[in-house]
Amino acid sequence: MVRVQTALGLLIALTLPFVLEDYDLYRFTDAIVFAIAILGLNLLTGVSGQFSIGHSAFFAIGAYTVAMLTTEWGMSPYLALPFGAVSGFVFGFLFGWPALRFSTVHLALATWGLALVVPRILKAPPFDAFTGGVQGIYLDRPGPPFGLPLSDDQWWYLVSLLIVVLSAFLIGNLMQGRIGRALRALRDHPDAAKTMGINVALFRTTAFGVSGAAAGLAGGLAGLLADFVAPDTYTIFLGIALLIGAVAGGIDTLRGAFVGGLIVEFLPDAAGIISKTVSFPVYGLLLIALVMLMPHGVVPGLDRLWQRLSGDRGRRPLPPHS
């Protein structure tokens, strides 16, 4: 069933750029960007069991890396995007190392602090010559190459779709492979995992690094899509929104990241449609209803509903990384 859903979802995704208006397509591209970052959170929180509400910081680091490489060094955006992922990995790995000493509550506070500090640093006077300070940096996003008959929004939607598919493939392999098994063992039975010789520091910091890389890649792509990066774009609210998307979609599933990206992008719109005057409280009520109806996330909830409707109650549960 998972393969059928994946193939159907990919088919729908490939048809969107040819049936939607540019603005609507841009919104879906934004949802894809959020899905890339959420894939990293699914590995970090869903598989590794480490908690972060500060991934907006890695998002910002990747965005500014790509922005500075393309504007100051004249690098092609396509070549700069991998460096956004590398910068996110480096900072995630370096942050994850001292975070090994933290409990879940203290780790949440540390990532919260990180999300507050990074925007301040980006607009601080000692760095504004490189970051543009509060005014940010304007980027020049290239159009479709080779004279392809596509609009800019169509082209970058397809680029984003390719990136998220590759990201899901790589992170999915990590979840299913030796690293994923080790991280689950550390999450569920840390003492037993240590006695089996699993290097706690290496695996957990690697999870933080890979998660930071996904956020950095998403941040670089988001900066190119908006043609602009600025410190106040990457506040703590972005980090919270990413975590909401990860949990609401399905914290330990690959497919949940795609649903989570759609939730981050479009659920506030749904709240605004219900009530424009009190949209924020309505947004909170929608999240509460979602968690109560599907406590494990939308994707696991729909999987269980499908099994009940199909009468296949005795079937083995779907793997958590699906």
N, C-alpha and C positions, 0 to 999 in steps of 0.2 A: 504494500500500500504506500509506503514511504516513497518508493521510486516513482510510482504513478503520480503521487502528489507533487514530487519535485519536478518531474517532466512537464506536468500540466502548468505548474507555477512558472517555469521557465518559458513555456510557450506563450503564456499570457503576458509575461514581462517583455518578450520580444515583439509583441504586437502593439504595446502601448505607445511607442514613439510614432506610430503611423496612424493612430486614431485619436490622440489627445492634442489639445492646443498646447502651445509652448509653455504657458504659465503652469498649467496642470502637470505637464511633463516635468517641469522644474521641481515641483513639489514632490513628485515621486522619486526624482533623482536625490533630493534631500533625504527622503526616507531610506534610500539605498545607502547613503553616507552614514546615517545613524545605525543602520544594520551592520555595517563594517565595524564600527566601534563596539556595538553590542556583542558581536561575535567574540571579541576579546574579553568582555565582561563575563560572558557565558563560560569561557575557559577559566577565568580567574575565580569567579564566585561560585558558579555552578559545579565546576569540576574540582577546583583546588580548595574551595571553601574559604577563600580570603575575601574580605569585604572592602569595597571602595565606593565612595561617593564623590571622589575627586578626579575622575577620568577626564573632566574638562581641562585639567592642567596638561595632560598628555596630548589632548586634542589641540590645545593652543600651541604647544611646542612643535607639533608636526606642521600646523598651519604656518607658523612663523618661519620654520625651516624652509619650507617650500617657497614662501613669499620672498625671503632674503636671497635664496639661491637664484630665483628667476629674475628678480629686479636688480640686485647688486652684482651678481655674477653672470647674468645673461644665460643661465642654464635653461634648457628646454623643460617645460612643465612635466613632460612625460618622464624625463630623467630625474627631475627633482622629487617626484612623488615617492620613489623608494627611499630617498634620503629622509623624507618625513617619517617613514616607518622606522628607519634606523635610529633617528633621534628619539622617537617614542620608546623604542626598545632600550636604548642606553639609559634614559632617564627612569624608565620603569624598573629596569634591573637595579640601578643604583638606589632607587627609593625602596625597592623590595628587600634589599639586603638588611638595612637596619630595622625594617618593619617586621622581620622575623621574631623580634623580641616582644612584639605587641600582641595583646589579646584582641579578640574581635572588636570589642568596644573601643579600645585604644587605637586600633588600626583605622576604624571609621573616623575617629577624631583627627588622626594624622592626615588622612586623605582629604578630610574637610579643610584642614589647615592648608594643605598643599593647593587646593582649589582656590583658596582665598589669596594666597601669597603670589602665585604665578602672574595673574593679571596686574598686580601691583608692581611687580618687577618689570614687566613688559613696558609699562608706561613711566618707570622711574627715570629721572634726568640722566643718570650715568649711562643708560642703555637706549635712550630715545633716538640717538643718531643711527642706530641699527634697526630699531623696531618702529620708528615713526611716532613714538610716544602715544598720547591719547588720540592723535589723528590717524594712526594706523598706516597701513601700506596698501596702495592700489596695485592690483595685478592686471596683466594683460593676458586674458585667456585666448589661446589660438582657436581658430575655427576648424572645420573638417578639412583634412588633408586631401591631396590628390584630386581636388575638385569634386568630391563626392556630393551628390545632390541631397544634402541633409542640412537642416538648420543647426545653429550652435547648440541649442537645447537637445535636439535629437542626438547629435554626435556625442555630447558629454553624458547623456543618459546611457548610451551604449558603452562608453568607456567605463562609467561607474558600474554598470551591470557586469562587465567583464571582470573588474577588480573585485567585486563582492563575491562572484562565483569562485575566483581563484583563492580569495581569502577563506571562504567556507571550505574549500577543498583542503587547504593547508591546515587550518585549525581543526577540521574534522579528523584528519589523519593524526594530529597530535592527541586529540581526545580518545581515539580508538587504539593508539599505539602504546608503546612502553611508557612514555611520559604521562599520558592520560591515566593509565592504570596506577602508576606510582602516585600521582596527585590524588586520585580517589582513595588510595590506601592511606595516604597521609591525612586526608580529610576525615575518613571514617574511623580508622584505627591507627592513630599516630604512633603509639608505643610499639604496636606490632610491626608497623612499617619500618621503624628505626631498627628494631632487632633483625629485620630482614636485610639490612644494609642499604636502605634507601637514603640517599643524601638529602636531608631535609632542606638545607640552605640552598643547594643548587636547584632542586626542582621547584621550590616555591618562588625563588627569585626569578627563575626562568619563566614561570607562569606570569609573574608581574611584568617581565620584560616583553613577552609576546602580547600580553593584553595592552601594554603601552604602545607597542608597535601598531596594533590594529587601530587604536585611538589616534595615533600620530598620522597614520595613513589617511584615516577618515578626515582628520583636521586639515591636512594638506589639500585633499580633494574638495572639501567644503570651501576653503579659501579661494580656490580656483573657480568654483561654481559661482561664488558671490563676487568675484573680482575684487575682493577687499578683505583685509584682516584688521581687527582692532581689539585691544585688550578686553573691553567691556562685552565683547561677544562671547567670551569664554568664562562665564561666571559659574558659581556653585550650582545655579539652577540648571545649567546644561548637564553637569555631572549627575544631579538628581534625576533629570529627565532620562538620561541614558540608563540609569539603574532601574527606573520605573519600566522602561521598555524591555529590559532584560528579564525582569521578574514577571511582568504581565504577559510577555510572549512565551515564556518557558525558559527558566534560568539555565537549564542544563541541556538544551536542545539546539541544534543548528537551525532548524526551521523556525524556532522561536525568535531568533534574531531578526529574521525578515518581518515577522508579525510585529515584533517590538519596534522596529523602525517605522512601520506604518502607524503604530499607536502613538509614538512620540510626535510624528508629523501631523496626524489628522485628528487625534482625540480632542485636542483643544478646540479645533474647528467644530466638532460635534457638540462640545459644551457651549460654544458661542451660538450655535443654531438653536439650541434648546432655550437659552436665555442669554442675551447680550449684556444685560445689566449685572448679572451675578454669574458670569461665566466661570470664574475661578472656583467658587464653591461647587458649582455643577460639575466641573472637571474632577474635583475631589470625590464627589458622590459617585461619579461614573467609575473611578478607580476602585472605590470601596466595593461597588456592586460587582465589578470584574473579579476582584480578589475573592469575594464571597462565593460567586458562582463557579469560578475556576481557580481554586487556590493554588494549583500547580502551574498555572499559566494557560494561555489560550490554546496552544498547540497540544499539550498533554490532555487538556480538557476535551478538545474536539476529537482526539484519538480515542479517548474512553467512551465518548458519546457514540462514535462510529461503531465501536465494538459492541456496544449495547444494542444499537439499532440493527446491526447485522446479525445479532444473535450469537456472536462468537465470543461468549463470555469466558470460555475455557482457554482461549488463546493466550499464548505467552505474551506478557507485556512488551511493548516496543522498547528497544534500547534507548537509554537516556540521551545518547548523542545523536539521535536521528533528527 
